[in-house]
Amino acid sequence: MISNAYRKLNEEMHEAKPHYGVSGVKYANQVAALAMSMQTQDLLDYGCGKSTLAQNLPFKIKQYDPAIPKYSKMPEPADLVVCTDVLEHVEPELLGEVLDHLKQLTKVKGFFIIAARPANKTLPDGRNAHLIIEDARWWLNALWDKFKIVGFQDQIDQFLVIVEAK
């Protein structure tokens, strides 16, 4: 789901840039409200980065990020899978595998934030940190095969998609 070379580049980014992988906190209130409405605390932050979502929720969650050694163990499925500012970073040739993995892990719902613009950061090899820059229609088509889409919100240069397991 991630090449060794790309994992290493992301490890370098996480070590060198304190503000890389910290966006989870921005969504803590929305995620907490969704978890409460689902009456669950069984949550997985997929691509958790520096763990800012977990640090800002009132309950313990599972975390997974292949570029952070302490979070790189394969995760267990969860009622709610949160994937914020991650999918646009996936290597394009591996996106299908990652979406299949998310499908396997999502027991009830998913909360996905996807950027549709270039990143402000550049990888050590010179590429933009967002490897997949596509519009909402493209992403919705990619997600439609794996999930039932139950919510969508356009947020200017990114969007929120709420999905349910099929």
C-alpha positions in Angstrom: 0.0 0.0 0.0 3.1 2.2 0.2 6.5 1.7 -1.5 9.6 1.5 0.7 11.0 4.6 -1.1 7.9 6.7 -0.5 7.6 5.5 3.1 11.2 6.7 3.7 10.4 10.1 2.1 7.4 10.5 4.3 9.4 9.5 7.4 11.9 12.3 6.5 9.1 14.8 6.1 7.6 13.9 9.5 11.0 14.2 11.1 12.1 17.5 9.4 8.8 19.4 9.3 6.9 20.0 12.6 3.8 21.0 10.8 3.6 18.0 8.5 0.9 15.5 9.6 -0.9 17.7 12.1 -4.2 18.5 10.5 -6.2 15.9 12.5 -6.9 18.5 15.3 -8.9 20.6 12.8 -11.5 17.9 12.6 -11.7 16.7 16.2 -15.1 18.4 16.9 -16.7 17.0 13.8 -15.3 13.5 14.4 -16.4 13.5 18.1 -19.9 14.6 17.1 -20.1 11.8 14.4 -18.8 9.2 16.9 -21.3 10.4 19.5 -24.2 10.2 16.9 -23.1 6.6 16.1 -22.8 5.8 19.9 -19.3 4.5 19.4 -15.8 5.1 20.6 -14.4 2.5 18.3 -12.5 4.8 16.0 -9.4 4.4 13.8 -7.4 7.4 12.5 -6.0 6.1 9.3 -2.9 8.1 8.4 -2.7 9.7 11.8 0.5 11.6 11.3 1.6 13.2 14.5 -1.5 12.0 16.4 -3.2 15.4 16.8 -6.7 13.9 16.4 -6.2 11.4 19.2 -4.8 14.1 21.4 -7.9 16.2 21.0 -10.7 13.5 21.5 -12.1 12.7 24.9 -11.6 8.9 24.4 -8.8 6.6 23.2 -8.6 5.7 19.5 -6.7 3.4 17.3 -4.0 5.0 15.1 -2.3 3.9 11.9 0.4 5.6 9.8 2.9 3.6 7.8 5.4 6.5 7.8 5.4 6.7 11.6 7.1 3.6 13.1 5.2 3.6 16.3 1.9 3.7 14.4 2.9 1.4 11.5 1.4 -1.9 12.8 -1.5 -3.0 10.6 -4.7 -1.8 12.3 -7.9 -3.6 13.3 -11.3 -2.6 11.8 -13.3 0.1 13.6 -16.8 1.3 13.6 -15.6 4.7 12.4 -12.6 5.2 10.2 -11.2 8.7 9.9 -8.9 9.6 7.0 -8.1 13.3 6.9 -5.6 14.9 4.5 -4.2 11.4 3.5 -5.7 10.1 0.3 -4.2 12.8 -1.9 -0.7 11.8 -0.6 -1.1 8.1 -1.7 1.0 6.9 -4.6 -1.4 6.9 -7.6 -0.6 3.4 -8.6 -1.4 2.2 -5.1 -4.6 4.1 -4.5 -6.8 1.0 -5.3 -5.0 -1.0 -2.6 -5.4 1.8 -0.1 -9.1 2.2 -0.8 -9.5 -1.6 -0.5 -7.8 -1.5 2.8 -10.0 1.3 4.0 -13.1 -0.7 2.9 -11.8 -3.7 4.9 -11.3 -1.6 8.0 -14.6 0.4 7.9 -17.2 -1.5 9.9 -19.9 1.2 9.8 -18.8 4.6 8.6 -15.9 6.6 7.2 -15.1 10.3 7.5 -12.7 11.3 4.7 -11.3 14.8 4.0 -9.5 15.0 0.7 -7.6 18.0 -0.7 -8.1 18.9 -4.3 -5.2 21.3 -4.6 -1.4 21.2 -4.6 0.2 21.1 -1.2 2.2 23.9 0.3 5.0 21.3 1.0 7.4 19.6 -1.3 8.8 16.1 -0.8 12.6 15.7 -0.4 12.7 14.4 -4.0 11.1 17.7 -5.3 7.6 16.4 -5.9 4.6 18.2 -4.5 3.4 16.4 -1.3 0.0 15.9 -2.9 0.6 13.2 -5.4 -3.1 13.0 -6.5 -4.8 16.3 -7.4 -8.2 15.5 -8.7 -11.7 17.1 -8.3 -14.5 15.9 -6.2 -16.2 14.0 -9.1 -13.1 11.9 -9.7 -12.8 11.1 -6.0 -16.4 10.3 -5.6 -16.2 7.9 -8.5 -13.2 6.2 -6.9 -15.0 5.9 -3.5 -18.3 4.8 -5.0 -17.0 1.4 -5.9 -16.0 0.7 -2.3 -18.5 2.5 -0.2 -22.0 3.9 0.0 -21.6 7.6 -0.1 -24.0 9.2 2.5 -22.6 12.7 2.8 -20.6 15.3 0.9 -19.5 18.8 1.7 -17.5 21.0 -0.6 -15.0 23.1 1.4 -13.4 25.2 -1.4 -10.1 23.4 -2.1 -11.0 20.2 -0.2 -14.1 18.2 0.5 -15.6 16.0 3.2 -17.1 12.6 2.2 -19.0 10.5 4.7 -19.3 6.9 3.7 -20.9 3.7 4.9 -19.7 0.2 4.6 -21.3 -1.7 1.7 
